[in-house]
Amino acid sequence: MLEKVKDNTTEITGEVAQPMNTYTGKGVTTMSGKIDEVKGRLKEAAGALTGNNKLREEGKTDQAAGKVKQVIGKVKDAAEKAVDKAKEATK
């Protein structure tokens, strides 16, 4: 249980804290993929500038992972829309 402080009083609530990286919702996976892709581009560029082939390869891997996350996010969002539409049709 978390304690919720309000106006110098303490109240016990039934809420459970969630780590920031576990938020879900439409577009979250896609955004995470874009972040990974940009991170990969930066790593690849830094590796190229410094001559660090390991860093360049990590960057390429991050970019690929980011692209996969974006595709998964789009498929997930489309599936959620289809489920919502089916639920509306059955009402």
Secondary structure as UniProt FT lines:
FT   STRAND          2..6
FT   TURN            7..8
FT   STRAND          9..13
FT   HELIX           20..22
FT   TURN            26..27
FT   HELIX           28..50
FT   HELIX           53..89
//
